[in-house]
Amino acid sequence: MDVKEDIREFLTSRRARVKPEDAGLPAHKGRRRVLGLRREEVALLAGISVEYYTRIERGNVAGVSEDIMEGIATALRLDDAERAHLFDLVRTASMSAGRTPRRRPSQERVRPAVKQILESISAPAYVRNGRLDILAANPLGEALYAPLMQGDSGSPPNMARFVFLDDDATRFFAQWDGIASDVVAILRAEAGRDPYDRRLSDLVGELSTRSAEFRVRWAAHNVKFHRTGAKRLHHPIVGPLTLAYEVLELAGDGQRILIYTAEPQSASEDALALLASWSASVPS
């Protein structure tokens, strides 16, 4: 992936969505030639010269201080995920020319201690890496995501491939459009952290080639943190489910544990109990 191009497209897309009046600037009378803020307006808000900001937007970020980047992030009204993504991109682009950064990629192997934690959780739970590969799941987690788990046994099931390349995904996720946008935003953030991950690049290339829905979302350069939320599913065995989820980060492994719970005394809790009984009755 071209980090300088990613910086340019990300900053351009962020300033295009900020109206001058929202940034505390006088409303412009007449027709503007650009959507959102102009470069000179971002530079003014960030307290730097137009030439300096233009150089940064073009990806020439060597020597740029954190204070300058904080000023730009504030001027563009970036949220926490967007700010972290910008700093990740700048950090990578600032490395010495000719030297390829080497990060320890998301591990494929789940440590025994993590597997024990997973098995001790009574709620549906699974472990994934930054590429959205499902690396391990407890029995109820496998049962919950049965349509996803039925993929190619030669490689880990992948949430992004399921969402964009499997027709069952639109039936399984009641709010498919939001899920699809979230999946791409998670992959965008991961690409900013490790743009030299070959497997991630291959995944993005595959999805871009095979899915127009993915291409449109990837071009938007949206990013987000995936920490907590809710999902509405239509499970092929037990029907509708509304589940909250929490994400526990395993920072040293580049992995995350996702745990799903249902509202007490709800239809979804009853459906999960039924799913657990069904899962226990299915031969392993």
C-alpha positions as CSV (number, residue, x, y, z in Angstrom):
1,M,0.0,0.0,0.0
2,D,1.2,3.5,-0.8
3,V,1.3,5.3,2.6
4,K,1.9,8.8,1.1
5,E,-1.2,8.3,-1.1
6,D,-3.2,7.1,1.9
7,I,-2.2,10.3,3.8
8,R,-3.2,12.5,0.9
9,E,-6.6,10.8,0.4
10,F,-7.4,10.6,4.1
11,L,-6.7,14.2,4.8
12,T,-8.5,15.3,1.6
13,S,-11.5,13.3,2.5
14,R,-11.6,14.6,6.1
15,R,-11.4,18.3,5.2
16,A,-14.1,17.8,2.5
17,R,-16.6,17.0,5.2
18,V,-16.0,20.0,7.5
19,K,-18.0,23.1,6.7
20,P,-16.2,26.4,7.4
21,E,-18.9,27.6,9.8
22,D,-18.6,24.3,11.8
23,A,-14.9,25.0,12.3
24,G,-15.6,28.6,13.5
25,L,-14.8,30.3,10.3
26,P,-17.0,32.9,8.6
27,A,-19.5,31.4,6.2
28,H,-18.4,31.9,2.6
29,K,-20.8,33.9,0.4
30,G,-21.2,32.6,-3.1
31,R,-20.2,29.3,-4.6
32,R,-17.2,27.5,-3.2
33,R,-14.9,25.5,-5.6
34,V,-14.3,22.7,-3.1
35,L,-16.3,20.8,-0.6
36,G,-15.6,21.5,3.0
37,L,-12.4,23.3,4.0
38,R,-9.7,24.6,1.7
39,R,-6.1,23.9,2.4
40,E,-5.5,27.4,3.5
41,E,-8.3,27.2,6.0
42,V,-7.0,24.0,7.5
43,A,-3.5,25.7,7.7
44,L,-5.1,28.7,9.4
45,L,-6.9,26.6,12.0
46,A,-3.8,24.5,12.6
47,G,-1.5,27.5,13.0
48,I,0.9,26.6,10.2
49,S,1.6,27.9,6.7
50,V,-0.3,26.8,3.7
51,E,2.9,25.6,2.1
52,Y,3.6,23.4,5.1
53,Y,0.2,21.9,5.3
54,T,0.2,21.2,1.5
55,R,3.5,19.4,1.9
56,I,2.0,17.3,4.8
57,E,-1.2,16.5,2.8
58,R,1.0,15.2,0.0
59,G,2.6,12.7,2.4
60,N,5.9,14.5,2.9
61,V,5.8,14.2,6.7
62,A,9.4,13.7,7.6
63,G,10.2,15.8,10.8
64,V,6.6,16.8,11.4
65,S,6.1,17.2,15.2
66,E,3.2,15.7,17.2
67,D,2.1,19.2,18.1
68,I,1.6,20.0,14.4
69,M,-0.3,16.8,13.8
70,E,-2.5,17.5,16.8
71,G,-3.2,20.9,15.4
72,I,-4.3,19.4,12.1
73,A,-6.4,16.7,13.8
74,T,-8.2,19.4,15.8
75,A,-8.7,21.6,12.7
76,L,-10.2,18.6,10.8
77,R,-12.4,17.6,13.9
78,L,-11.0,14.1,13.9
79,D,-12.4,11.6,16.3
80,D,-10.2,9.3,18.4
81,A,-10.1,6.5,15.8
82,E,-9.3,9.0,13.0
83,R,-6.6,10.7,15.0
84,A,-4.9,7.4,15.8
85,H,-5.1,6.4,12.1
86,L,-3.5,9.7,11.0
87,F,-0.7,9.2,13.5
88,D,-0.2,5.6,12.4
89,L,0.2,6.7,8.8
90,V,2.5,9.6,9.6
91,R,4.7,7.3,11.8
92,T,5.1,4.8,9.0
93,A,5.7,7.5,6.3
94,S,8.3,9.2,8.5
95,M,10.6,6.2,8.7
96,S,13.9,6.3,6.9
97,A,13.8,6.1,3.2
98,G,14.6,2.7,1.8
99,R,13.9,0.9,5.1
100,T,10.8,-1.3,5.2
101,P,9.2,-1.2,8.7
102,R,8.9,-4.5,10.3
103,R,6.1,-5.1,12.7
104,R,5.2,-8.4,14.3
105,P,2.1,-9.3,12.3
106,S,-1.1,-10.4,13.9
107,Q,-0.4,-13.9,15.2
108,E,-2.2,-16.9,13.7
109,R,-1.7,-19.0,16.7
110,V,-3.9,-18.5,19.8
111,R,-2.0,-19.1,23.0
112,P,-3.2,-22.0,25.2
113,A,-3.9,-19.5,28.1
114,V,-6.2,-17.5,25.7
115,K,-7.9,-20.7,24.6
116,Q,-8.6,-21.6,28.3
117,I,-10.1,-18.1,28.8
118,L,-12.2,-18.6,25.8
119,E,-13.5,-22.0,26.9
120,S,-14.3,-20.6,30.4
121,I,-16.7,-18.0,29.0
122,S,-20.3,-19.3,29.0
123,A,-21.4,-16.6,26.5
124,P,-20.6,-16.8,22.7
125,A,-17.0,-15.7,22.2
126,Y,-14.3,-15.9,19.6
127,V,-10.7,-14.6,19.0
128,R,-9.9,-12.6,15.8
129,N,-6.8,-10.8,14.5
130,G,-6.6,-7.4,12.8
131,R,-7.5,-8.9,9.4
132,L,-10.7,-10.2,10.8
133,D,-9.7,-13.8,10.6
134,I,-11.6,-15.9,13.2
135,L,-8.8,-17.8,14.9
136,A,-10.7,-19.7,17.7
137,A,-14.1,-19.8,19.2
138,N,-15.9,-21.5,22.1
139,P,-18.7,-23.9,21.2
140,L,-21.4,-21.3,21.6
141,G,-19.4,-18.8,19.5
142,E,-19.1,-21.4,16.7
143,A,-22.8,-22.1,16.9
144,L,-23.6,-18.4,16.8
145,Y,-21.5,-17.7,13.7
146,A,-22.2,-21.1,12.1
147,P,-22.8,-19.6,8.6
148,L,-19.4,-17.9,8.7
149,M,-17.6,-21.0,10.2
150,Q,-18.7,-23.2,7.3
151,G,-16.1,-21.7,4.9
152,D,-12.9,-23.1,3.5
153,S,-11.3,-25.3,6.2
154,G,-7.9,-24.7,4.7
155,S,-7.7,-21.2,6.1
156,P,-9.3,-19.3,9.1
157,P,-12.8,-18.1,8.4
158,N,-12.7,-14.4,7.6
159,M,-15.4,-11.9,8.6
160,A,-14.8,-9.5,5.7
161,R,-14.9,-12.3,3.1
162,F,-18.2,-13.5,4.6
163,V,-19.8,-10.1,4.7
164,F,-18.9,-9.1,1.1
165,L,-18.6,-12.4,-0.8
166,D,-21.2,-14.7,0.8
167,D,-24.9,-14.2,0.0
168,D,-25.8,-15.6,3.4
169,A,-24.3,-12.5,5.0
170,T,-27.2,-10.2,4.0
171,R,-29.7,-12.7,5.5
172,F,-27.6,-13.3,8.7
173,F,-26.9,-9.6,9.5
174,A,-30.2,-7.7,9.9
175,Q,-28.3,-4.5,9.5
176,W,-25.9,-5.6,6.8
177,D,-25.1,-2.1,5.5
178,G,-23.8,-0.9,8.9
179,I,-21.9,-4.1,9.4
180,A,-20.2,-3.8,6.0
181,S,-19.1,-0.3,6.7
182,D,-17.8,-1.3,10.1
183,V,-15.8,-4.2,8.6
184,V,-14.1,-1.9,6.1
185,A,-13.4,0.8,8.7
186,I,-11.7,-1.9,10.9
187,L,-9.6,-3.1,8.0
188,R,-8.7,0.6,7.1
189,A,-7.5,1.2,10.7
190,E,-5.4,-2.1,10.6
191,A,-3.9,-1.0,7.3
192,G,-2.8,2.2,8.9
193,R,-1.2,0.3,11.7
194,D,0.6,-2.1,9.4
195,P,0.5,-1.1,5.7
196,Y,3.2,-3.7,5.0
197,D,1.1,-6.7,6.1
198,R,1.1,-8.8,2.9
199,R,-1.9,-10.9,3.9
200,L,-3.9,-7.8,4.6
201,S,-2.9,-6.3,1.2
202,D,-4.0,-9.5,-0.5
203,L,-7.3,-9.5,1.3
204,V,-8.0,-5.9,0.3
205,G,-7.0,-6.6,-3.2
206,E,-9.3,-9.7,-3.4
207,L,-12.3,-7.8,-1.9
208,S,-11.7,-4.8,-4.1
209,T,-11.7,-7.0,-7.2
210,R,-14.7,-9.0,-6.3
211,S,-17.0,-6.6,-4.5
212,A,-18.2,-3.1,-5.7
213,E,-19.7,-2.6,-2.2
214,F,-16.3,-3.1,-0.7
215,R,-14.6,-0.7,-3.2
216,V,-16.9,2.1,-2.5
217,R,-16.4,1.8,1.2
218,W,-12.7,1.4,1.0
219,A,-12.4,4.6,-1.0
220,A,-14.1,6.6,1.7
221,H,-11.1,6.1,4.1
222,N,-13.4,5.8,7.1
223,V,-11.9,4.2,10.3
224,K,-13.3,3.2,13.7
225,F,-12.5,1.6,16.9
226,H,-14.3,-1.7,17.5
227,R,-14.7,-1.9,21.2
228,T,-18.4,-2.3,22.1
229,G,-21.8,-2.2,20.4
230,A,-24.8,-4.3,19.5
231,K,-25.7,-6.6,16.6
232,R,-29.0,-7.8,15.2
233,L,-28.7,-11.3,13.7
234,H,-31.1,-13.7,12.0
235,H,-29.7,-17.1,12.9
236,P,-30.7,-20.0,10.7
237,I,-31.4,-22.2,13.7
238,V,-33.0,-20.0,16.4
239,G,-34.1,-16.9,14.4
240,P,-33.8,-13.2,15.4
241,L,-31.1,-12.3,18.0
242,T,-30.2,-8.9,19.4
243,L,-26.8,-9.1,21.2
244,A,-24.5,-6.7,22.8
245,Y,-20.8,-7.3,22.4
246,E,-17.6,-6.2,24.2
247,V,-14.0,-6.4,22.8
248,L,-11.1,-7.4,24.9
249,E,-7.7,-6.5,23.4
250,L,-4.7,-8.9,23.6
251,A,-2.2,-6.2,22.7
252,G,0.8,-8.5,22.8
253,D,-0.7,-10.9,20.3
254,G,-2.4,-8.5,17.9
255,Q,-5.6,-10.3,18.7
256,R,-9.0,-9.5,20.3
257,I,-11.6,-11.5,22.1
258,L,-15.2,-10.7,21.3
259,I,-17.9,-11.7,23.8
260,Y,-21.7,-11.5,23.0
261,T,-24.5,-11.2,25.6
262,A,-28.3,-11.0,25.5
263,E,-30.5,-8.8,27.6
264,P,-31.7,-10.8,30.7
265,Q,-35.2,-12.3,30.4
266,S,-35.4,-11.3,26.7
267,A,-36.3,-13.4,23.7
268,S,-32.7,-13.2,22.6
269,E,-31.6,-14.8,25.9
270,D,-34.1,-17.6,25.3
271,A,-32.8,-18.0,21.8
272,L,-29.2,-18.2,23.0
273,A,-30.2,-20.9,25.5
274,L,-31.9,-22.8,22.7
275,L,-28.7,-22.4,20.6
276,A,-26.6,-23.7,23.4
277,S,-28.8,-26.8,23.7
278,W,-28.7,-27.3,19.9
279,S,-24.9,-26.9,19.9
280,A,-24.4,-29.4,22.7
281,S,-26.5,-32.0,20.8
282,V,-24.5,-31.7,17.5
283,P,-21.6,-34.2,17.3
284,S,-18.2,-32.4,17.2
